[in-house]
Amino acid sequence: MCCRISTPAPDLHHTAAMDFQLFLPQMRMSLPTIVERVQVGVDAGLGGVALMDHLAPPMAEQQPMWDAMVAATWLGAHTTGTVGHLVLCDAFRHPAVLARQAVSLDHATGGRFELGLGWGSVPDEFDTFGVGSTEPRHRVSRLAESIRGDVRMRLRVEVGRARIRTSARIVVAVTVFTIVFMYVFSRPLLDVYDTAAGQMWLLVILAIFGLGGWMLNHYSQIEMPERFSARRSRTPQTAGRNS
């Protein structure tokens, strides 16, 4: 079992909440069995599950084991608690790939994915599978790059959302300006809409503009899951030794 202290935002009157999670290495069990055990823990009051991340089970290399991200995705879809790892080894994945996986899982689970990063607790894996240097300075540097990659990915999400909001404002402003300009200075151009057919076309045009405006407004107001937003106000992602 592991515990996590959650501090959503700096507040002098806020008391940090301690959240206990079930540490369950995803080995020697089927995925349905893991789901069953995790859900029992969540129903009993635990916050969720923390998996391990290795290329082969330590001291049990001949035992079957599920991939860390595959198992997290499955549990995210079939359980109701948080899903994370104690912890992911950053050297196993390119920083950009890790960032994309983390953001995708965070959104897919509705904010229930907890990203924990470490530099690897079993250096022999690095030599055995050729995934990188075992020197501490190289591993720390790689860990820092993985954290930066995750932050950059989240910033891209924010920038994309801001661009949609800006586009929505520009479209609305241009449409309103065009209608007012034609009404004031080019009334003859609007005479065609006085007929029954013109009224129908006008309704179609207005419906299209209305639908487009609604979609832009809807996309611009999509909110991050609460846990995702809370992490942005905390310190950078958990960094520790890989379990």
N, C-alpha and C positions, 0 to 999 in steps of 0.2 A: 504494500500500500504506500502511496506517496501523498504528499499534501502540497497545495499551492496557495499562496497568500495573494488574494485579489484586491488591488487598490485601483478602482476605476478612474479616479481623478484626485489630484492633490486637494485636500480639504482639511483645514485645521480641526474641524468637528467630525471628520469621517473616521470611523473605526474599520481597520482592515479586516476583511472576512477570510477565514481559513477554509479552504475547500479541499476535502479529502477525495482522492481518486484511487481506483483500483489499478495496481500495476500487474498486468497480465501478459507475460511473454507469449506471442502468438505462435506456439510450437506444440507439436504432438497432439493437436486438437483440430477438429474440422471447424470451418467457419461458423456453421450453425451452433456448434457447442460453445464457441467463444461468445457468440451473440447471446446465447442463453445465460451464460455466467455473468456477462457484463450487465445485462438488463436486471438480473437478480440484485447485483450490487447497487445499481442506480435506484431500483425500487426500495432498497433498504436505506437509502439516504446518501449514498456516495455521489460525487459530482459527475463522474464519468470514468473513462479508462485511459491508461497510459500504456502504450505498447513499447516494444524494444526495436532497435534498428541495427541489425547485423547482417553481414553477407552469409554467415554461417553461425549457428548457435554456439556461443562460447562454451568450451569444454563438453560439447555435445554435437560435434560437427556432423555426425551421421543421422541426426534426428531431423524429421521434416519440419519446415518452418515457412510461414507465409511472409511475403514481402511486406515491409512496414507500411508503405503508402496504399497498397492494395487492401490490406487488412483494415486500415483506417477508413478507407472509402466505403468498404462493406459495412463496417460498424456504424459509420455515420448514417447510412441508409436504413439500418435495421435496429438501431437503438436510439434512446432519447436523451442520453447524457452527453457530456463533452467527450471529444476524441482527440488524443494527442499521443506523444511519444516521450519516453524518458531515456534518452532524447534522440532526435535524428542526428546522424553523423553527417556533417556538412560535406565531407570529402567524397561521399558516395554519389553526390548529384551536382551538376553544374549549377552555380548560383541562380542563373536565369531560369533553369528548369525547376529548381526548388521553389523559387518565388512564384512561378506560374502554378505549380501544384498547390502551394499553400493558399494562394488567393482563390483558386478554383474550389478547393475543399471548404474553405471558409464560407464562401457563398453557397455552395451546394448543401451544406449542413445548417444553413441559417445562422452562422456565427458560432457553431459549437466546436469548431476545430481549434485546438490549441497548439501553436507552433513552439516547439522546444528544440534548440540547437546545441550541439556539443562538438568537440573536436575528436571524439573517438576514444573509447576506453580500452580498446584491444588493438594496439599498434601492429600486432602480427597480421591482422587482416589487410593492412595497407600493403605489406610485402607479398602476402599470399595472392592477393587479387590485383596487385599493381595499380592501386587507386591513388597513390600519392606518397609524398615523403613522410617519414615517421618523426622527423625532427620537430620539436615543439614550436619553434618560431615559424616554420612553414604551416603547421596546422592551425596556429592562432591566426596567422594572416589569412588563411583560407576561410576560417570561421568569420572573420570580420567582413570579408568580401561577400559571403553568403547573406549576412545580415543586411549589408548595403543593398544587395540585389533584391531582397524582400521589400525593403523600404522604397526602392525605386519603382517596383511593380505597383505598390499601393499608391504612390504618387501619380503614376500614369492613370490609374482608375479615377483619382480625384480630378486630374486635368481633363480627362474625357468627359466626366460629368459636368465640369464647368463649361466646356465648349458646347455641350448640348443646351445648357441654360442660356448661353449667349446667343446661340442660333435661334432659339425660341423667341427671345426678345426682339431680335432683328426682324424675323419673319412677321411677327405681330405688328411691329412699328411700321414696316414698309407697307403692309397690307392696309392698315388704317390710314396712312398718309395717302396712298393711291386712291382709296375710296373717297376721302374728303376732297382731294384735288379734283377728281372727276366730277364730283357733285357740285363743286363751286365754280370751276372754270370750263368744264366740258359737258354740260348737261345734255347736249344733243347725242352724245355717245351713249347715253343711258336710255334713250328713247326706245331702243330695240327691246328692252326688258319690260316695256309696258304691255306687250302682247301676252297671250296665254303661253305660247311656246317660249317666249323670253323669260317669263316668270318661272317656268319649269327649269330652264337652263340656269337661271339665277339660283334656284334652290339647290341644283346639283353642284354648282360652283361653291356656294356657301357651305354645303355639306362637306365637300372635299377639304376646303380650308379649315372648317371646324374640326374635322377628324385629324388633319395634320397638326393643328394647334394643340389638340388634346393629347396626341401621341408625344409631341415634343415636351409638353408640360409634364406628362406622366414620366417620361424617361429622365427628365431633369430632376425629378423629386424622388427618385429611387434612393432609399436610404441604405446605408451599410447596416448589417446586423449589429445589435447592441453591443455584443461582445467584441466585434471587430472595431467599432468606434471607440470602445473603452480602451482597447490596446493602444490606440493612437495617442492617448493621453497619458499612457504609462511610459516607463522606461523602455528601451529597445527590447526586442524579443529575448525570451529566456535563453541564456547561454550558460552551458555547464558541461560537465563531462558526460559522455555518452554512456548510457547504462549497458 
